């Protein structure tokens, strides 16, 4: 995408080019709420760390002024393809993991931004395209990579992983009660010369390894947790979340906003703990006899916690587990750059 100079450097777009219409199947979650809480200055610099198909980015651009700027990141090549159609001079797309946030800003000589939006998890197009291998609802190659140009596929990993490691992944990332049975079944199939290479095959193997009478939710497919666990592991999703949060805090200017949308308890727990650590740093000292003046000052101030309303859930059932958390960088934490 076109490179843009930051506000104050003489850059002055004369017109705002139209942004393509949204992909019909993609409905951004908590979009109005997230953007309303994110934007504090229409002429500021903002980062959409998870572009997807541009649902949130489109709303941000709608609300930016002529001198505003939006930098979007995403590691999915399909997201890069969608962004290539955007010609708004205030917009720039960077194809990379969001854990490269600091490097992306440094390469553009940006020291502080006004807001950062992070929409975690998998986007609807990724789930809906059978070739991506994220969903068990339709058969396709067992890929599961968010960046299809890098790293082993889920099928390749399952062809070499040991049963103990697979069991641990299913437990840690899927909270799967039958992790041992599922891991044993997958490895046994591989040893019999029938490695699991497609989503339908994985779903069938898991279903056969989980006793029907012990399934907690009869409406949920028994392989749901297995698919989640393998996907999170393949993409190192929790590690990426743990990396982006401190980078985002360091990049925010005083009064800048961090807005994070999470969908499952593992990622949301990381977000909650990070925000608690920086909104209430005094809690780390427990009952130690310290004077108030000696306690660390909070770097963030929590401003909102929002869940989808009834209308959004009716139109977009995939939003049912979403949580939006917003925090603002405090003046007390501001350390001027040398």
TORMI-767405 format. One record per residue: residue number from 1; x, y, z of N, C-alpha, C in turn. Coordinates in steps of 0.05 Angstrom, whole numbers, plus 5000, padded with zeros to 4 digits. Layout:
N
PT zaro   nu   nv   nw  cau  cav  caw   cu   cv   cw
PT  NUM    X    Y    Z    X    Y    Z    X    Y    Z
...
This chain:
338
PT zaro   nu   nv   nw  cau  cav  caw   cu   cv   cw
PT    1 5017 4976 5000 5000 5000 5000 5018 5025 5000
PT    2 5005 5047 4995 5020 5072 4993 5030 5081 5020
PT    3 5056 5089 5021 5067 5098 5046 5058 5127 5051
PT    4 5054 5134 5077 5043 5160 5084 5062 5172 5105
PT    5 5066 5198 5103 5081 5213 5123 5063 5220 5146
PT    6 5073 5221 5171 5057 5226 5194 5047 5255 5195
PT    7 5025 5260 5210 5016 5288 5213 5038 5306 5222
PT    8 5038 5330 5211 5058 5349 5219 5082 5349 5201
PT    9 5084 5331 5182 5107 5329 5164 5102 5341 5137
PT   10 5079 5354 5134 5073 5365 5108 5054 5349 5091
PT   11 5047 5325 5100 5029 5308 5086 5001 5320 5088
PT   12 4987 5323 5066 4960 5334 5066 4944 5323 5043
PT   13 4930 5300 5047 4914 5288 5026 4893 5308 5016
PT   14 4889 5308 4991 4869 5326 4979 4842 5314 4977
PT   15 4841 5287 4977 4815 5273 4975 4817 5246 4989
PT   16 4794 5237 4998 4793 5211 5010 4781 5191 4991
PT   17 4797 5172 4982 4788 5153 4962 4768 5133 4975
PT   18 4749 5124 4960 4729 5106 4971 4741 5079 4979
PT   19 4731 5068 5001 4739 5042 5010 4720 5021 4999
PT   20 4729 4998 4989 4711 4978 4978 4690 4969 4998
PT   21 4668 4960 4988 4646 4951 5005 4655 4925 5019
PT   22 4644 4920 5043 4653 4897 5059 4646 4871 5046
PT   23 4661 4850 5052 4655 4823 5043 4629 4815 5056
PT   24 4611 4804 5041 4583 4799 5051 4583 4781 5075
PT   25 4601 4761 5076 4600 4742 5098 4614 4752 5123
PT   26 4628 4774 5122 4644 4783 5145 4630 4805 5160
PT   27 4622 4800 5185 4610 4820 5201 4628 4825 5225
PT   28 4641 4849 5226 4659 4854 5248 4644 4855 5275
PT   29 4655 4844 5296 4642 4842 5322 4647 4868 5338
PT   30 4626 4877 5351 4628 4901 5369 4641 4924 5354
PT   31 4636 4927 5329 4650 4947 5313 4644 4976 5321
PT   32 4619 4983 5324 4612 5010 5332 4623 5017 5359
PT   33 4620 4998 5378 4630 5003 5405 4660 5006 5406
PT   34 4674 4988 5392 4703 4989 5393 4714 5015 5381
PT   35 4703 5023 5358 4713 5047 5344 4706 5072 5360
PT   36 4682 5072 5371 4674 5096 5387 4692 5100 5411
PT   37 4700 5078 5424 4718 5081 5447 4747 5085 5439
PT   38 4754 5076 5415 4782 5078 5407 4790 5106 5398
PT   39 4773 5119 5383 4781 5145 5371 4777 5168 5391
PT   40 4799 5182 5396 4798 5205 5413 4806 5230 5397
PT   41 4819 5227 5374 4827 5250 5358 4824 5242 5329
PT   42 4806 5255 5314 4802 5247 5286 4826 5251 5268
PT   43 4845 5267 5277 4869 5272 5261 4893 5257 5272
PT   44 4888 5237 5289 4910 5221 5301 4919 5198 5284
PT   45 4938 5183 5295 4949 5159 5282 4938 5135 5297
PT   46 4927 5116 5283 4915 5092 5295 4926 5067 5282
PT   47 4924 5045 5297 4933 5019 5288 4911 4999 5291
PT   48 4904 4986 5269 4886 4963 5270 4904 4938 5267
PT   49 4910 4925 5289 4930 4904 5290 4920 4878 5278
PT   50 4894 4876 5272 4882 4852 5260 4862 4860 5239
PT   51 4873 4866 5215 4856 4877 5194 4834 4858 5185
PT   52 4840 4832 5182 4820 4813 5172 4810 4820 5145
PT   53 4785 4827 5142 4774 4837 5116 4767 4867 5118
PT   54 4776 4880 5139 4774 4909 5141 4748 4920 5153
PT   55 4733 4903 5167 4708 4913 5179 4712 4936 5199
PT   56 4730 4932 5218 4736 4954 5237 4751 4977 5224
PT   57 4770 4970 5206 4786 4991 5193 4768 5010 5177
PT   58 4747 4999 5165 4729 5015 5148 4716 5036 5166
PT   59 4707 5028 5190 4693 5047 5208 4713 5068 5218
PT   60 4737 5059 5224 4758 5078 5233 4762 5100 5212
PT   61 4766 5092 5187 4770 5111 5166 4746 5130 5162
PT   62 4722 5119 5166 4698 5136 5164 4698 5159 5184
PT   63 4711 5154 5207 4711 5174 5228 4737 5190 5230
PT   64 4757 5184 5214 4781 5199 5214 4778 5225 5198
PT   65 4793 5245 5206 4794 5269 5191 4814 5267 5168
PT   66 4817 5289 5153 4834 5289 5130 4863 5283 5137
PT   67 4872 5291 5161 4900 5287 5168 4903 5262 5186
PT   68 4882 5247 5190 4884 5222 5205 4900 5201 5189
PT   69 4907 5180 5203 4923 5159 5191 4917 5133 5204
PT   70 4915 5112 5188 4909 5085 5198 4929 5065 5186
PT   71 4943 5051 5204 4962 5030 5195 4949 5003 5204
PT   72 4945 4985 5185 4933 4960 5190 4953 4937 5187
PT   73 4952 4918 5205 4970 4895 5204 4954 4869 5202
PT   74 4964 4850 5189 4952 4823 5189 4972 4803 5176
PT   75 4974 4779 5187 4993 4759 5176 4980 4742 5154
PT   76 4954 4744 5150 4940 4728 5131 4943 4739 5103
PT   77 4954 4723 5084 4957 4733 5057 4930 4741 5044
PT   78 4908 4728 5052 4882 4736 5041 4874 4764 5051
PT   79 4882 4771 5075 4877 4798 5084 4893 4818 5068
PT   80 4918 4811 5062 4934 4828 5045 4921 4832 5018
PT   81 4910 4811 5007 4897 4813 4981 4873 4832 4982
PT   82 4857 4830 5004 4834 4848 5007 4843 4877 5010
PT   83 4865 4881 5025 4874 4909 5030 4885 4922 5004
PT   84 4894 4906 4985 4905 4918 4961 4885 4934 4945
PT   85 4859 4929 4950 4838 4944 4936 4833 4971 4949
PT   86 4844 4976 4972 4839 5001 4986 4858 5023 4976
PT   87 4848 5045 4968 4865 5066 4957 4864 5092 4973
PT   88 4851 5091 4996 4850 5115 5013 4878 5123 5021
PT   89 4887 5148 5016 4914 5156 5022 4920 5157 5052
PT   90 4900 5156 5069 4905 5156 5098 4910 5128 5108
PT   91 4909 5108 5091 4911 5079 5099 4936 5066 5088
PT   92 4948 5049 5106 4970 5033 5097 4968 5005 5110
PT   93 4973 4984 5094 4972 4957 5103 5000 4945 5105
PT   94 5005 4930 5126 5031 4916 5129 5025 4887 5134
PT   95 5036 4870 5117 5032 4841 5120 5052 4829 5140
PT   96 5043 4825 5165 5061 4815 5185 5045 4807 5210
PT   97 5058 4792 5228 5046 4786 5254 5044 4812 5270
PT   98 5024 4814 5288 5022 4839 5303 5043 4841 5325
PT   99 5057 4820 5330 5080 4822 5349 5103 4838 5337
PT  100 5101 4846 5312 5121 4863 5299 5113 4893 5301
PT  101 5094 4899 5318 5084 4927 5320 5106 4947 5324
PT  102 5124 4942 5342 5145 4962 5348 5163 4967 5324
PT  103 5170 4946 5309 5186 4949 5286 5172 4964 5264
PT  104 5146 4958 5260 5130 4972 5240 5129 5002 5245
PT  105 5125 5009 5270 5124 5038 5277 5151 5051 5274
PT  106 5172 5037 5283 5199 5048 5281 5207 5052 5252
PT  107 5200 5034 5234 5206 5037 5206 5193 5062 5194
PT  108 5172 5071 5206 5158 5095 5196 5163 5119 5214
PT  109 5183 5117 5231 5191 5140 5249 5167 5150 5266
PT  110 5150 5131 5274 5128 5138 5292 5135 5130 5320
PT  111 5134 5148 5339 5141 5142 5366 5117 5137 5384
PT  112 5094 5150 5378 5070 5146 5394 5045 5147 5376
PT  113 5025 5131 5383 5000 5131 5367 4977 5138 5386
PT  114 4954 5144 5374 4930 5152 5389 4913 5129 5397
PT  115 4915 5107 5384 4898 5084 5391 4906 5059 5376
PT  116 4902 5036 5389 4908 5010 5378 4885 4991 5382
PT  117 4875 4979 5361 4853 4960 5363 4864 4932 5356
PT  118 4857 4912 5373 4865 4885 5369 4841 4867 5371
PT  119 4833 4854 5349 4810 4836 5348 4821 4808 5346
PT  120 4822 4794 5368 4836 4768 5370 4819 4745 5357
PT  121 4832 4722 5354 4819 4699 5344 4819 4697 5314
PT  122 4801 4681 5303 4799 4675 5275 4776 4690 5262
PT  123 4780 4701 5238 4759 4717 5225 4739 4698 5212
PT  124 4715 4709 5207 4694 4693 5194 4703 4681 5167
PT  125 4716 4696 5149 4725 4685 5124 4744 4661 5127
PT  126 4761 4663 5148 4779 4640 5152 4764 4615 5160
PT  127 4743 4618 5177 4727 4596 5185 4710 4585 5161
PT  128 4701 4603 5144 4682 4595 5124 4695 4583 5099
PT  129 4720 4587 5095 4734 4576 5072 4745 4549 5079
PT  130 4733 4528 5067 4741 4500 5074 4771 4495 5069
PT  131 4782 4508 5050 4811 4504 5043 4829 4512 5065
PT  132 4820 4530 5083 4837 4539 5105 4840 4519 5127
PT  133 4820 4501 5130 4822 4479 5149 4816 4487 5178
PT  134 4803 4510 5183 4797 4518 5210 4772 4506 5221
PT  135 4753 4499 5203 4727 4491 5212 4722 4461 5208
PT  136 4707 4449 5226 4700 4421 5223 4673 4417 5209
PT  137 4661 4440 5201 4634 4438 5189 4635 4430 5160
PT  138 4658 4434 5146 4660 4425 5118 4688 4413 5114
PT  139 4690 4394 5097 4715 4380 5093 4735 4397 5077
PT  140 4760 4396 5085 4781 4410 5071 4808 4401 5081
PT  141 4830 4410 5068 4856 4402 5078 4861 4414 5106
PT  142 4875 4399 5122 4879 4407 5150 4903 4426 5151
PT  143 4898 4451 5145 4919 4471 5144 4921 4486 5171
PT  144 4901 4503 5176 4898 4518 5201 4918 4541 5205
PT  145 4935 4546 5185 4954 4568 5189 4941 4595 5182
PT  146 4945 4615 5199 4936 4642 5192 4953 4654 5171
PT  147 4979 4647 5170 4996 4655 5148 5002 4631 5132
PT  148 4989 4627 5110 4992 4603 5093 5018 4602 5078
PT  149 5035 4623 5082 5061 4624 5068 5084 4616 5087
PT  150 5077 4609 5112 5098 4604 5131 5091 4582 5151
PT  151 5110 4565 5157 5107 4545 5178 5092 4520 5169
PT  152 5093 4499 5186 5080 4473 5180 5049 4475 5183
PT  153 5035 4460 5167 5006 4458 5170 5000 4441 5194
PT  154 4974 4441 5202 4966 4424 5224 4970 4394 5216
PT  155 4964 4388 5191 4968 4360 5182 4997 4352 5184
PT  156 5015 4369 5176 5044 4363 5178 5053 4359 5206
PT  157 5042 4376 5224 5050 4373 5253 5039 4347 5264
PT  158 5014 4340 5257 5002 4315 5267 5017 4290 5257
PT  159 5031 4293 5235 5046 4270 5224 5071 4264 5239
PT  160 5080 4282 5257 5105 4277 5271 5103 4281 5301
PT  161 5082 4293 5311 5080 4299 5340 5077 4273 5356
PT  162 5090 4273 5379 5087 4250 5397 5061 4252 5413
PT  163 5051 4229 5422 5025 4229 5436 5025 4246 5461
PT  164 5047 4246 5476 5048 4262 5501 5046 4292 5495
PT  165 5060 4301 5475 5059 4330 5468 5031 4337 5458
PT  166 5019 4320 5441 4993 4325 5431 4972 4326 5454
PT  167 4975 4308 5472 4957 4308 5496 4959 4334 5511
PT  168 4983 4344 5515 4987 4368 5530 4975 4392 5515
PT  169 4979 4393 5489 4967 4415 5473 4937 4415 5475
PT  170 4925 4392 5473 4895 4390 5475 4885 4398 5502
PT  171 4901 4392 5523 4893 4400 5550 4897 4430 5555
PT  172 4921 4439 5548 4928 4467 5554 4912 4487 5537
PT  173 4908 4481 5512 4895 4501 5494 4866 4495 5487
PT  174 4856 4471 5495 4829 4464 5490 4813 4456 5514
PT  175 4827 4453 5537 4814 4444 5562 4798 4418 5556
PT  176 4811 4400 5541 4798 4376 5532 4801 4354 5553
PT  177 4779 4344 5563 4779 4323 5584 4790 4296 5573
PT  178 4785 4292 5548 4793 4266 5536 4818 4269 5519
PT  179 4836 4287 5527 4860 4292 5511 4877 4267 5507
PT  180 4879 4251 5527 4896 4227 5525 4884 4207 5504
PT  181 4858 4203 5506 4845 4184 5487 4847 4195 5458
PT  182 4843 4221 5455 4844 4233 5428 4872 4231 5416
PT  183 4892 4238 5432 4920 4237 5423 4927 4209 5416
PT  184 4920 4190 5432 4926 4162 5426 4913 4153 5400
PT  185 4888 4161 5395 4874 4153 5371 4887 4165 5346
PT  186 4895 4190 5347 4908 4203 5324 4935 4190 5318
PT  187 4951 4185 5338 4977 4173 5334 4973 4144 5324
PT  188 4954 4129 5335 4949 4102 5326 4942 4101 5296
PT  189 4925 4119 5288 4918 4120 5259 4942 4126 5242
PT  190 4959 4144 5251 4984 4150 5236 5002 4126 5234
PT  191 5005 4111 5256 5022 4088 5256 5011 4065 5239
PT  192 4985 4066 5234 4972 4046 5217 4973 4054 5188
PT  193 4988 4076 5182 4991 4085 5154 4969 4102 5144
PT  194 4953 4114 5162 4931 4131 5154 4932 4158 5169
PT  195 4952 4174 5164 4955 4200 5178 4931 4218 5173
PT  196 4924 4234 5193 4901 4252 5191 4910 4277 5174
PT  197 4897 4281 5151 4905 4302 5133 4882 4321 5125
PT  198 4858 4314 5133 4835 4330 5126 4818 4336 5151
PT  199 4802 4357 5149 4786 4365 5172 4765 4344 5179
PT  200 4753 4332 5159 4733 4311 5164 4745 4287 5178
PT  201 4770 4280 5170 4783 4258 5182 4789 4263 5212
PT  202 4799 4287 5218 4804 4294 5246 4779 4294 5262
PT  203 4758 4306 5252 4732 4306 5266 4722 4278 5272
PT  204 4725 4260 5253 4716 4232 5256 4733 4217 5277
PT  205 4759 4221 5276 4777 4207 5295 4770 4217 5324
PT  206 4766 4242 5327 4760 4253 5354 4733 4243 5364
PT  207 4714 4244 5346 4687 4234 5353 4688 4205 5362
PT  208 4704 4189 5350 4707 4161 5357 4721 4157 5383
PT  209 4737 4177 5392 4753 4174 5416 4739 4185 5441
PT  210 4718 4200 5437 4703 4213 5459 4677 4198 5464
PT  211 4674 4186 5488 4650 4170 5494 4625 4188 5493
PT  212 4605 4179 5479 4580 4194 5475 4568 4201 5502
PT  213 4567 4182 5521 4553 4187 5547 4568 4207 5564
PT  214 4593 4213 5558 4609 4232 5574 4611 4260 5562
PT  215 4598 4265 5540 4600 4291 5527 4583 4311 5543
PT  216 4595 4333 5551 4582 4354 5567 4559 4367 5552
PT  217 4564 4375 5527 4544 4389 5511 4538 4373 5486
PT  218 4515 4360 5485 4508 4343 5462 4505 4359 5436
PT  219 4501 4385 5438 4497 4402 5414 4524 4411 5403
PT  220 4546 4408 5418 4572 4416 5408 4587 4391 5397
PT  221 4599 4395 5374 4614 4372 5362 4637 4365 5381
PT  222 4641 4339 5385 4663 4331 5404 4691 4339 5396
PT  223 4694 4347 5370 4721 4355 5361 4726 4386 5363
PT  224 4706 4400 5373 4708 4430 5374 4733 4438 5390
PT  225 4737 4427 5413 4759 4435 5430 4786 4426 5418
PT  226 4786 4404 5404 4811 4394 5391 4819 4413 5369
PT  227 4799 4422 5353 4805 4441 5331 4816 4467 5343
PT  228 4804 4477 5364 4813 4501 5376 4841 4499 5386
PT  229 4847 4477 5400 4873 4473 5412 4895 4471 5391
PT  230 4891 4456 5370 4911 4453 5350 4916 4479 5335
PT  231 4894 4494 5329 4896 4520 5316 4912 4539 5332
PT  232 4906 4541 5358 4921 4560 5375 4950 4553 5376
PT  233 4956 4527 5378 4984 4518 5379 4999 4524 5353
PT  234 4987 4517 5330 5000 4521 5304 5006 4550 5299
PT  235 4989 4568 5308 4992 4597 5302 5005 4611 5325
PT  236 5012 4597 5347 5024 4610 5371 5008 4634 5379
PT  237 4982 4631 5380 4964 4653 5385 4967 4666 5413
PT  238 4970 4650 5433 4972 4661 5460 4999 4675 5464
PT  239 5020 4664 5451 5046 4677 5453 5045 4705 5439
PT  240 5031 4706 5416 5028 4731 5402 5013 4752 5419
PT  241 4992 4743 5432 4977 4761 5450 4995 4772 5472
PT  242 5010 4754 5484 5027 4763 5506 5049 4782 5497
PT  243 5057 4780 5471 5077 4798 5460 5065 4825 5452
PT  244 5041 4826 5441 5030 4851 5430 5022 4870 5452
PT  245 5013 4860 5475 5002 4878 5496 5023 4898 5507
PT  246 5046 4889 5515 5066 4909 5525 5076 4927 5502
PT  247 5077 4917 5478 5085 4933 5455 5065 4955 5450
PT  248 5039 4948 5453 5018 4968 5449 5019 4989 5471
PT  249 5023 4981 5495 5026 5000 5517 5048 5020 5512
PT  250 5071 5010 5504 5094 5027 5499 5089 5046 5476
PT  251 5072 5038 5457 5068 5055 5433 5047 5076 5437
PT  252 5030 5074 5458 5009 5093 5462 5019 5120 5474
PT  253 5007 5142 5465 5013 5168 5476 4994 5172 5500
PT  254 4999 5192 5517 4980 5197 5539 4952 5202 5528
PT  255 4932 5189 5540 4905 5192 5530 4898 5173 5507
PT  256 4918 5159 5497 4913 5140 5475 4899 5116 5486
PT  257 4884 5103 5468 4867 5080 5477 4876 5054 5465
PT  258 4874 5033 5482 4879 5005 5474 4852 4991 5476
PT  259 4842 4980 5453 4817 4966 5453 4823 4937 5443
PT  260 4814 4917 5459 4820 4889 5453 4794 4874 5454
PT  261 4788 4859 5432 4765 4841 5431 4775 4813 5432
PT  262 4766 4798 5452 4774 4770 5455 4750 4752 5454
PT  263 4755 4726 5448 4732 4708 5444 4733 4683 5461
PT  264 4755 4675 5472 4755 4652 5489 4772 4658 5514
PT  265 4767 4642 5535 4778 4648 5561 4808 4649 5562
PT  266 4822 4633 5545 4851 4633 5547 4863 4660 5539
PT  267 4854 4672 5517 4865 4698 5508 4854 4720 5526
PT  268 4828 4718 5534 4817 4738 5551 4830 4740 5578
PT  269 4839 4717 5588 4853 4716 5614 4879 4732 5612
PT  270 4893 4729 5590 4918 4744 5586 4913 4774 5585
PT  271 4892 4781 5571 4885 4810 5569 4877 4821 5596
PT  272 4860 4807 5611 4851 4816 5637 4875 4819 5656
PT  273 4893 4800 5656 4915 4801 5675 4934 4825 5668
PT  274 4938 4829 5642 4955 4851 5633 4943 4878 5642
PT  275 4917 4881 5636 4904 4906 5644 4904 4911 5674
PT  276 4899 4889 5689 4899 4891 5718 4927 4899 5728
PT  277 4947 4888 5716 4975 4894 5725 4981 4923 5721
PT  278 4971 4935 5700 4978 4963 5694 4958 4984 5702
PT  279 4934 4975 5710 4914 4994 5721 4915 4994 5752
PT  280 4924 4972 5763 4927 4970 5792 4954 4958 5800
PT  281 4976 4971 5794 5002 4960 5799 5008 4956 5829
PT  282 4993 4971 5846 4998 4968 5875 4990 4941 5885
PT  283 4973 4926 5871 4965 4900 5880 4988 4880 5881
PT  284 5008 4885 5866 5031 4866 5865 5046 4867 5892
PT  285 5042 4888 5908 5057 4890 5933 5042 4880 5957
PT  286 5017 4871 5952 5001 4859 5974 4999 4877 5998
PT  287 5007 4865 6021 5005 4880 6047 5032 4891 6056
PT  288 5051 4894 6038 5077 4905 6045 5073 4933 6056
PT  289 5088 4940 6077 5086 4967 6089 5099 4988 6073
PT  290 5086 4997 6051 5097 5018 6034 5079 5043 6035
PT  291 5092 5066 6034 5077 5091 6032 5065 5094 6005
PT  292 5043 5108 6003 5029 5112 5977 5048 5125 5957
PT  293 5065 5143 5966 5083 5157 5948 5104 5138 5935
PT  294 5108 5115 5949 5128 5096 5939 5116 5075 5920
PT  295 5090 5074 5918 5077 5055 5901 5079 5063 5871
PT  296 5081 5044 5853 5082 5051 5825 5056 5064 5816
PT  297 5058 5082 5797 5034 5096 5787 5023 5080 5764
PT  298 4997 5078 5762 4984 5062 5740 4991 5073 5712
PT  299 4997 5055 5694 5003 5063 5666 4978 5064 5649
PT  300 4956 5050 5659 4931 5049 5644 4908 5055 5662
PT  301 4886 5065 5650 4861 5069 5664 4839 5055 5648
PT  302 4826 5035 5661 4805 5021 5647 4782 5040 5642
PT  303 4771 5039 5617 4749 5057 5610 4724 5042 5602
PT  304 4726 5017 5593 4701 5003 5585 4706 4973 5584
PT  305 4684 4959 5590 4683 4930 5585 4655 4925 5574
PT  306 4654 4915 5549 4629 4913 5534 4625 4885 5522
PT  307 4601 4875 5523 4594 4850 5510 4572 4856 5489
PT  308 4569 4839 5470 4549 4844 5449 4521 4845 5460
PT  309 4504 4862 5449 4476 4864 5458 4459 4845 5443
PT  310 4433 4844 5450 4415 4825 5438 4412 4828 5408
PT  311 4412 4853 5398 4409 4858 5370 4433 4846 5354
PT  312 4457 4851 5365 4481 4840 5351 4482 4810 5351
PT  313 4474 4798 5374 4474 4769 5375 4454 4757 5356
PT  314 4432 4771 5352 4411 4761 5334 4421 4761 5305
PT  315 4436 4782 5298 4446 4784 5270 4473 4770 5266
PT  316 4488 4766 5287 4514 4754 5285 4519 4735 5308
PT  317 4510 4710 5308 4513 4692 5330 4542 4687 5338
PT  318 4561 4691 5319 4589 4686 5326 4600 4706 5346
PT  319 4584 4727 5352 4593 4747 5371 4587 4739 5400
PT  320 4574 4716 5404 4564 4710 5430 4585 4708 5452
PT  321 4610 4701 5446 4630 4698 5466 4650 4722 5467
PT  322 4643 4743 5452 4662 4766 5450 4662 4784 5475
PT  323 4685 4794 5481 4689 4813 5503 4706 4836 5493
PT  324 4697 4860 5496 4713 4884 5488 4723 4897 5514
PT  325 4749 4901 5516 4761 4914 5539 4776 4938 5528
PT  326 4772 4961 5541 4785 4986 5532 4799 4999 5555
PT  327 4824 5008 5551 4839 5022 5571 4853 5046 5559
PT  328 4858 5066 5575 4871 5091 5566 4898 5095 5579
PT  329 4918 5102 5563 4944 5108 5573 4943 5133 5591
PT  330 4955 5131 5615 4954 5153 5634 4977 5173 5629
PT  331 4973 5198 5638 4994 5218 5637 5017 5210 5655
PT  332 5011 5197 5677 5032 5190 5697 5053 5172 5685
PT  333 5044 5156 5666 5063 5137 5654 5080 5148 5631
PT  334 5073 5173 5623 5086 5184 5600 5116 5190 5605
PT  335 5133 5179 5588 5162 5184 5589 5171 5195 5563
PT  336 5176 5221 5561 5184 5234 5535 5207 5219 5523
PT  337 5206 5218 5496 5228 5206 5481 5252 5225 5480
PT  338 5276 5214 5482 5300 5231 5481 5303 5243 5453
